[in-house]
Amino acid sequence: MGSTTASPVLDIDVRQIPPSQRHSTIFGSFDDLLPGQALQILNDHDPQPLRRQLDSRSPGQFQWAYLEQGPSQWRVLLSKLEKPEPSGSCCGSCGG
């Protein structure tokens, strides 16, 4: 990885993973990322259920971008963001 300007990206082809292990594999890989790193996920269907689970378990900690949207494969770039400010410390974004 000689470049320091590009964020490392880990590719996961979930079509090669048993369905019962797909989300846990992705969550584990996501948890191992540092802020600024990303996963590129390749799937045979739109991974919206995964996105809803990520919204629930890691709110505000990721960015989701479709790179390809079917009909036979979907490719998503899942980037890890900085963790939100701890409770009690206002970041100013809500105006409150």
C-alpha positions in Angstrom: 0.0 0.0 0.0 2.6 2.6 -0.9 0.2 5.5 -1.1 -0.6 7.7 1.9 -3.2 9.8 0.1 -5.8 7.1 -0.5 -7.8 5.5 2.3 -7.4 1.8 2.5 -10.4 -0.1 1.1 -11.2 -3.7 2.0 -13.2 -5.7 -0.6 -15.8 -8.2 0.5 -17.7 -10.3 -2.0 -20.5 -11.5 0.2 -21.7 -13.8 -2.6 -18.9 -16.1 -1.5 -20.0 -16.1 2.2 -22.8 -18.4 3.5 -26.0 -16.2 4.0 -26.1 -16.9 7.7 -22.6 -15.4 8.2 -22.8 -12.4 5.8 -23.9 -9.6 8.1 -21.7 -10.7 11.0 -18.7 -10.8 8.7 -19.4 -7.3 7.4 -20.0 -6.0 11.0 -16.8 -7.5 12.2 -14.8 -6.0 9.2 -16.5 -2.6 9.7 -15.7 -2.6 13.4 -12.0 -3.3 12.6 -11.8 -0.2 10.3 -10.2 3.0 11.4 -12.1 6.3 10.6 -11.4 7.2 7.0 -11.1 3.5 5.9 -13.8 1.8 3.9 -15.3 -1.6 2.8 -16.4 -2.2 -0.7 -19.2 -4.7 -0.6 -20.3 -6.8 -3.6 -23.7 -8.5 -3.4 -26.2 -10.1 -5.7 -29.1 -8.0 -4.3 -29.7 -4.6 -2.8 -28.2 -4.7 0.7 -30.8 -2.4 2.3 -31.4 -4.7 5.3 -27.7 -4.4 6.1 -27.9 -0.6 5.9 -30.9 -0.6 8.3 -29.0 -2.8 10.7 -25.9 -0.5 10.5 -28.1 2.6 11.1 -29.4 0.9 14.2 -26.0 -0.4 15.6 -23.7 2.4 14.4 -25.7 5.6 13.9 -23.7 8.4 12.5 -20.6 6.3 12.1 -20.7 5.4 8.4 -21.3 6.7 5.0 -23.1 4.5 2.4 -22.5 5.1 -1.3 -23.8 2.9 -4.2 -21.1 2.3 -6.8 -23.3 -0.1 -8.8 -27.1 -0.8 -8.5 -28.1 -4.0 -10.2 -29.7 -5.7 -11.8 -27.3 -8.6 -11.3 -25.0 -7.1 -8.7 -24.8 -4.3 -6.3 -21.5 -2.6 -5.1 -21.6 -0.4 -2.0 -18.8 1.7 -0.5 -19.2 1.7 3.2 -16.9 4.3 4.8 -16.2 4.6 8.5 -16.6 8.1 10.0 -15.3 9.6 13.2 -17.4 8.6 16.1 -20.0 11.2 17.2 -19.2 13.4 20.1 -19.9 11.7 23.5 -23.2 12.5 25.2 -23.1 15.8 27.0 -20.7 17.4 24.5 -22.4 19.4 21.9 -21.0 19.4 18.4 -23.2 22.3 17.3 -24.8 20.7 14.3 -28.3 20.5 15.8 -28.3 24.2 16.8 -29.0 23.3 20.4 
